[in-house]
Amino acid sequence: MQNNVLILDFGSQYTQLIARRVRELNIYCEIHPFHKIPENVSEFKAVILSGSPFSVRAEDAPHPDLSKIRGKVPMLAVCYGAQYLAHFHGGKVEPSETREYGRANLSVIKDAEMLFDDITENSQVWMSHSDTIKELPKNGVRLASTHDVLNAAYRIDGEETYAIQFHPEVYHSTDGKQLLENFLVKISKVEQEWTPEAFVDMTVADLKQQIGNEKVVLGLSGGVDSTVAAVLLNKAIGDNLYCIFVNNGLLRKNEFDSVLDQYKDMGLNVKGVDSSARFLDALKGISDPEEKRKKIGNTFIEVFDDEAHEITGVTFLAQGTIYPDVIESISVNGPSATIKSHHNVGGLPDFMKLKIVEPLRMLFKDEVRRVGAEMGIDPELLGRHPFPGPGLAIRILGDITAEKVRVLQEVDHIFIQGLKDWMLYDKVWQAGAILLPVSSVGVMGDERTYEKVVALRAVESTDGMTADWVDLPHEFLQKTSNTIINRVKGVNRVVYDISSKPPATIEWE
Ligand code: XMP
């Protein structure tokens, strides 16, 4: 099943989307940067060339050697890929004279071409390019045009090489998925066997082989990725997987106990470690958000290192790394510069010298959820909102005390439980409460109060990169505000955050 489809990345913002669409067809694919074409490229069943922010005419543009692919493996060249093929193989690419950005409609489609099976004329496609293909490459046969773009799609006669100027991977190309299916299933004869069930079977077998009788340690966070990774490993190696779930004292109300119970019910070999006091102590007097993150990161490493030493003979460290993190680290633009700087301070802790096992490193987030569901993990756990590693520490603005954590946990609990009761929880991507470092005047009964202000935040998003505030029902907000002020001692005012990201961020720190 491996080596099904190769996506060669030329740096387009849409490359990951191509992979998503291919996976939606139940076909496995991998993204590789254009300058690192895998040695075994001929074993792939199809290759897709991505778009790129470059012009093919620029000297520093990607100009890879495709001789191991062309004519040997079916190839679909998208946008930049289509221009690249034309420019270097006898065609002509020039700056376009008309606007070629946004929606367009196919005006002419050549008859009886498999690539366009079940796609009708007038189908909407998405264009995004400033160069245009004036002349097709040698042996090129035009397959489709739009009003403004004569050579919107072509193939090379005598080869299974296809090229399209538009982006089939974006939602606005209404038949884009059909086109990808035509290319991959009908033309390239790739089988649609990449299902969660097949993934679980294959991964469990691989893990058994990779790990054998050795011992693995894994840090559980209560989140989806580490949980699914743990369940997969547990299926493969049983109690040789040692899970550690650390309470940093900055989790949601009751979360440590309830999630720990859930883990035990799932049959995981898990040890709960309550280090709340150690974290609070490390955070004493610290207000700077980055400083908080560093302290929490370092303290976690210390706690985890201590615990890992308790397990004799452990040789592997498992991580819940998922595909977007992997792509980021091998991307055309190189690894991100922001990788955990504090890990380099004072040498590596012992557990970091272990061999790494990452069973989810080829999955997107929604696939992780599907795999989790396939293995019978509680849907409530799989549907949990994202929660930041530093937890409530970055939602308590300013310094952190046990009392502030208590207040925020109560407020957050009322808000989140309310969302669930009102069937709003699943409509929101992420929600939480923020404790502000200001007090305001209020009046309760005959008494003047001077207490804390909390902000509520609920956003919709797909990946956290951009987000918008959710227009929650006013009646819900009103009831939630009343409950918070009546029940949580120390809070006399509730506000609702109506900022989008950008320019704001989701978290306040
Ligand atoms: P921002 O605030 O950057 O948040 O808009 C985007 C997403 O990232 C989460 N977030 C973090 N997650 N450690 C984490 O594990 C952090 O330091 C951190 N800061 C923000 C945030 O909750 C949101 O989902």
Residues whose N, C-alpha, C, O or C-beta is under 5 A from the ligand:
A	BS01	XMP	P386 F387 P388 G389 P390 G464 T505 I506 E507
